[in-house]
């Protein structure tokens, strides 16, 4: 059975909510790191490690990670590195989770840069967006690797066969975009390996189902995610206002409400479990701090499925097949992982 | 009275639709360039120049502009450069309008790069986004100038006093974002001149009214615009589907419909008249090819208002006050425009 190490500190609704999420999960062992006083003892599949020290709010996560060995996130990451657990879930800040994972897990074989990937909930057309903000400046070979890592994740965890992978650009033509995008396009087109590369997509592609994986630098990716969230909130707010603007509209809104509830569930970011940290020797999932118990449960399930279906191994195979591994000596590349 | 030169070729619904738009405008003289046979003679405030040759669909607009002096867009731009008209409106392709304007108008005094700006229709919180795609790679001094140009436009044309200007980034902290954004932030903070610089905004800010002008490189700006459009379309489509999912929901949708019509008008991109080309010696407005008569009329009005309220002059003043003019010798900088 897969074991997932969970840092319960830093979640908006407190460690108890994370513990409730862990209790919901079936078929996975969980080690919970956080204040035992707030989390209780949990269920038989849960081991609680009392780790009350939190660095989730530290403005300099990298420094805090190095200086605070007893912090819950540092202990959780260490448990994965030691082999006591197979993957990480962090309910705290993305920055601290990233810093601790990078520091302790190390990069996977042949990977230039780890990346944050997010399954974006769009009605009928969910897709994986990466990088979501871990790398605001990239080189073409980084984008190429993100493409393979994203495909491996969608195959292994979401069960999508031959996921269609696209580059985000400001036009569909291969020559459109900043130099780094143009170069990555050429490389993915000429050396796709096992990758189902479908070319560039524009921002319009959000919601059309044109691709299963959309690859961008961490700046454009972060902007895309947040613009989607901002635009959706503004629009739903305006629909709500319209539905309050007259007696007739109010009645209409009431009648429509049950049908819209399904849509709300479909758009629920908790369903995807949060952002996934790919490209390290171990898998990490970073749920949003605002999540409730169900979101944390989903995060633990996603992490477990990623281990069961060997996302890391599949990523390596894809990168090798496409000749996209970081250039190291043959001997070093063939060494075992740890 | 202000005169606007209008290229009627290239619009999706044909030159006649552009001519109908010109006929709707009051208080502005219009010179219409396009096939007279399709446009007729129009109203007393309209002069029709028979210019049937169109390069709106040419895949290489820059080359087409140089090789086709009788093309309608080239003639329209020339009329502005000669002083027969004061500003340009192009119903054809953005690429051809950009190429012809750059080629003939030249950059305004002290401006590094012209930029495309778009008033984004968000419920209750419209804002100006620039650059919308003219410059996919930028230096910090370009972003700084975009900030001043955007402020000058919002003041002069939209009548907003001390518009709040923000940089788009992946975090609100001054150190967040690619190097070019961090450097532009420092420069705008330390030397704002007359600018009301409010710092960084994230993609979430779309729809919150946090800024009147949002500045980005042309890649992130283009992605933002199109993601907004894609996300909005997906969401409205899903609401429509929900409203068809049961008899009860259908009735609710019918009752809500009149209230949503107001929202649709508020979101209508025709209202803003299209993208505005800033930073050249003359002002240009590029309505979307899909616009109807009302959208073209709005474009002509926006161009006229920009001339009446001297966007170009105000831009220069702002850039000068902030020390953000392109470095040229004092003597050259003090030469008159033409």
Interface residues (C-beta under 8 A of the other chain):
Chain A: X122 X123 X124 X125 X133 X136 X137 X168 X169 X170 X177 X178 X179 X181 X202 X203 X204 X205 X206 X207 X208 X216 X218 X219 X220 X222 X223 X224 X225 X226 X227 X228 X229 X230 X231 X232 X233 X234 X235 X236 X237 X238 X239 X241 X242 X243 X245 X246 X248 X249 X251 X252 X253 X254 X255 X256 X257 X258 X259 X260 X262 X263 X266
Chain B: X122 X123 X124 X125 X133 X136 X137 X168 X169 X170 X177 X178 X179 X181 X202 X203 X204 X205 X206 X207 X208 X216 X218 X219 X220 X222 X223 X224 X225 X226 X227 X228 X229 X230 X231 X232 X233 X234 X235 X236 X237 X238 X239 X241 X242 X243 X245 X246 X248 X249 X251 X252 X253 X254 X255 X256 X257 X258 X259 X260 X262 X263 X266
